[in-house]
Amino acid sequence: MKKIIKPCGLHCIKVNHLGVSLGNQEILKDINLHMHCGSLNAVIGPNGAGKSTLIRAILGDIPHTGNIEFKDRENGQIQKLKIGYVPQSLNIEKQTPVSVYDMIASYQSHFPVFLVKNRKVKNKILDYLKVFEADYLLDKQVCNLSGGELQRVLLSMAIMDSPNLLLLDEPVSGIDRNGMELFYKTIYQLKEHYDLAIILISHDLDYVKRYADKVILLEKTVLKQGSVKEVYQSKEFLKVFQLEKEET
């Protein structure tokens, strides 16, 4: 991975008193998070805890209370938060004649791909695919990609607009152990070399333990947050995951 920008650690993103309700049902309550660039923030919790709902709220896809602050100034002006996003999965029907280049070029330009076929666009796409060692996939049909290949393509798309915050919603679903190892090593390098914060939704407690800077234990509200050691040794963590083990 080529080094782009060393994170300064000064920019920060704050989620203040975020809440989500569906009718009379409270899905998320009083979520408060504080993240710096260059940090990997893992959100863990049982099924139904509201992890994916948190991602959707941050993206602005669903109504929520509270607000999100981004502390970064340029020429004295507070900048708008730019978000990159990698979903759990992407449903693409077999035999869909769309190449990796077609998908990324259309997404970037918001125009039909036949209007954006030029060398400058191609070179930019190749540069970002190379970050994740996926440049060889440029002309491959998206419907024929393996889970790991598609994941690397989506990561390339997510960072092309230089986001301040990268949201990863269980992106290793369906990936084998070798693919997971490569993913976590790549994400660790990404947060070391890009000026962004990462929120990762994960069920992989062992990988979170190895790679996360901060852990957020979520069950409709934040039960505990801090370093891996602080969260994993907390009574809240032991209670949540002991109950989960007993239920399974």
C-alpha positions in Angstrom: 0.0 0.0 0.0 1.5 3.3 -1.0 1.7 6.0 1.7 -0.6 8.9 1.0 -1.1 11.0 4.2 0.0 10.3 7.7 -3.0 10.9 10.0 -2.4 13.9 12.2 -4.6 12.6 15.0 -6.1 16.1 15.5 -9.2 15.9 13.5 -12.1 14.4 15.4 -15.6 13.2 14.9 -18.2 13.3 17.6 -21.5 11.6 17.7 -23.7 13.4 20.2 -26.8 11.9 21.9 -27.8 10.0 18.8 -31.1 8.1 19.0 -33.3 6.1 16.6 -36.9 5.1 17.1 -39.2 3.1 14.9 -42.8 4.0 15.8 -42.9 3.4 19.6 -39.9 1.2 19.6 -36.5 2.7 20.6 -33.8 1.1 18.5 -30.8 3.3 19.7 -30.6 5.5 22.7 -28.2 8.3 23.6 -25.2 7.2 21.6 -22.1 9.3 22.3 -18.8 8.6 20.4 -15.6 10.5 20.0 -13.1 9.3 17.3 -9.8 10.7 15.9 -8.3 10.3 12.5 -5.9 7.4 12.4 -8.1 5.3 14.7 -9.9 2.0 14.1 -13.1 1.9 16.2 -14.7 -1.5 16.4 -18.4 -1.7 17.3 -19.3 -5.1 18.8 -22.5 -6.4 20.4 -25.1 -9.2 20.2 -27.5 -9.7 17.3 -30.2 -7.0 17.4 -28.0 -4.6 19.3 -28.5 -1.8 16.7 -25.0 -2.0 15.1 -26.2 -1.6 11.4 -28.8 0.9 12.5 -26.0 3.0 13.9 -24.2 2.9 10.5 -27.4 3.9 8.7 -28.0 6.8 11.1 -24.5 8.2 10.6 -24.9 7.9 6.9 -28.2 9.9 7.2 -30.2 7.1 5.6 -32.7 7.0 8.5 -34.1 9.7 10.8 -32.4 10.2 14.1 -32.1 12.6 17.0 -28.8 14.0 18.1 -26.0 15.3 15.8 -22.6 14.5 14.4 -19.7 17.0 14.6 -16.6 17.1 12.5 -13.8 19.2 13.9 -11.5 20.1 11.0 -10.8 23.6 9.7 -9.4 24.9 6.4 -9.0 28.6 5.9 -10.8 29.2 9.2 -13.9 27.3 8.0 -15.3 24.1 9.5 -15.3 21.5 6.8 -18.1 19.1 5.9 -17.7 15.5 7.0 -17.0 13.2 4.1 -18.0 9.5 4.6 -17.0 6.4 2.8 -19.0 3.2 3.2 -18.6 -0.5 2.6 -21.9 -2.5 3.1 -22.3 -6.1 4.3 -23.0 -7.3 0.8 -23.9 -6.2 -2.7 -26.5 -8.1 -4.6 -25.5 -8.5 -8.2 -27.3 -10.9 -10.4 -25.2 -13.4 -12.3 -24.6 -12.6 -16.0 -24.9 -8.9 -15.3 -22.5 -7.4 -17.9 -20.9 -4.8 -15.7 -17.2 -4.7 -15.2 -15.3 -3.3 -12.2 -14.3 -0.3 -14.3 -17.9 0.3 -15.4 -19.2 0.1 -11.8 -16.6 2.5 -10.3 -16.6 5.0 -13.2 -20.4 5.3 -13.1 -20.5 5.7 -9.3 -17.8 8.3 -9.4 -19.2 10.4 -12.2 -22.9 9.8 -11.8 -23.1 9.5 -15.6 -23.6 6.4 -17.8 -20.3 4.6 -18.2 -20.0 5.2 -22.0 -19.7 8.9 -21.2 -16.8 8.5 -18.9 -14.5 6.2 -20.7 -11.2 8.1 -20.8 -7.6 7.5 -19.7 -7.7 9.9 -16.8 -10.6 8.2 -15.2 -9.1 4.8 -15.8 -5.8 5.7 -14.2 -7.5 7.1 -11.1 -9.5 4.0 -10.7 -6.4 1.8 -11.2 -4.5 3.9 -8.6 -7.1 3.2 -5.9 -7.5 -0.5 -6.9 -3.7 -0.8 -6.5 -4.0 0.3 -2.8 -5.9 -3.0 -2.2 -3.9 -5.0 -4.7 -7.0 -5.3 -6.9 -5.9 -3.5 -10.1 -5.9 -6.8 -12.0 -9.7 -6.9 -11.5 -10.4 -3.7 -13.6 -12.0 -5.5 -16.5 -13.5 -8.4 -14.7 -17.3 -8.7 -14.5 -18.5 -7.7 -11.0 -20.9 -10.7 -10.9 -17.9 -13.1 -11.2 -15.9 -11.7 -8.3 -15.3 -13.7 -5.2 -16.3 -12.3 -1.9 -12.8 -11.2 -1.1 -12.3 -9.6 -4.5 -15.6 -7.7 -4.3 -14.7 -6.5 -0.8 -11.4 -5.0 -2.1 -13.2 -3.3 -5.0 -15.7 -1.8 -2.6 -12.9 -0.6 -0.3 -11.2 1.1 -3.3 -14.5 2.9 -4.2 -15.0 3.9 -0.6 -11.7 5.8 -0.3 -11.6 7.5 -3.7 -13.2 10.7 -2.4 -10.8 10.9 0.5 -13.3 10.4 3.3 -12.8 11.6 6.8 -14.8 8.7 8.1 -14.9 5.1 6.7 -17.9 3.0 7.8 -17.5 -0.8 7.4 -20.6 -2.8 8.2 -19.5 -6.4 8.8 -17.6 -6.4 5.5 -16.1 -9.8 6.1 -19.4 -11.7 5.9 -18.9 -14.8 3.9 -15.1 -14.4 3.7 -12.8 -17.3 4.6 -10.2 -17.1 7.4 -7.3 -16.2 5.0 -9.5 -13.5 3.5 -10.3 -12.1 6.9 -6.6 -12.0 7.9 -5.8 -10.1 4.7 -8.8 -7.7 5.3 -7.8 -6.8 8.9 -4.1 -6.3 7.9 -5.2 -4.1 5.0 -7.6 -2.0 7.2 -4.8 -1.6 9.8 -2.5 -0.2 7.1 -5.2 2.0 5.7 -5.8 3.7 9.1 -2.0 4.1 9.5 -1.5 5.8 6.1 -4.7 7.8 5.5 -6.1 10.8 7.3 -9.4 9.1 8.3 -11.2 7.4 11.2 -12.7 4.0 10.7 -15.8 2.5 12.3 -15.9 -1.2 11.9 -19.0 -3.4 12.8 -17.6 -6.8 13.6 -18.5 -10.1 15.3 -14.9 -11.3 15.1 -13.8 -10.7 18.7 -10.3 -12.2 18.2 -9.5 -9.9 15.3 -11.0 -6.9 17.0 -8.7 -7.7 20.0 -5.6 -7.7 17.7 -6.3 -4.7 15.5 -8.8 -2.2 17.1 -7.6 1.0 18.8 -11.0 1.5 20.5 -13.9 -0.8 21.1 -17.5 0.2 21.5 -19.8 -2.3 23.2 -23.3 -1.6 21.9 -26.7 -3.0 23.0 -29.2 -0.3 22.0 -27.0 2.1 23.9 -23.2 2.2 24.6 -22.6 -0.2 27.5 -18.9 0.3 27.5 -16.2 2.0 25.3 -12.5 2.3 25.6 -9.4 0.3 24.8 -9.6 -3.4 24.0 -8.4 -4.3 27.5 -10.9 -1.9 29.2 -13.9 -3.3 27.3 -13.0 -7.0 27.2 -12.3 -7.1 30.9 -15.4 -5.2 31.8 -18.5 -6.7 33.6 -20.6 -5.4 30.7 -18.7 -7.4 28.1 -18.7 -10.5 30.2 -22.4 -10.3 30.8 -23.3 -9.7 27.1 -21.1 -12.4 25.6 -21.6 -15.0 28.4 -25.3 -14.7 27.8 -24.8 -15.0 24.1 -22.7 -18.2 24.6 -25.4 -19.7 26.9 -28.1 -19.0 24.3 -26.1 -20.7 21.5 
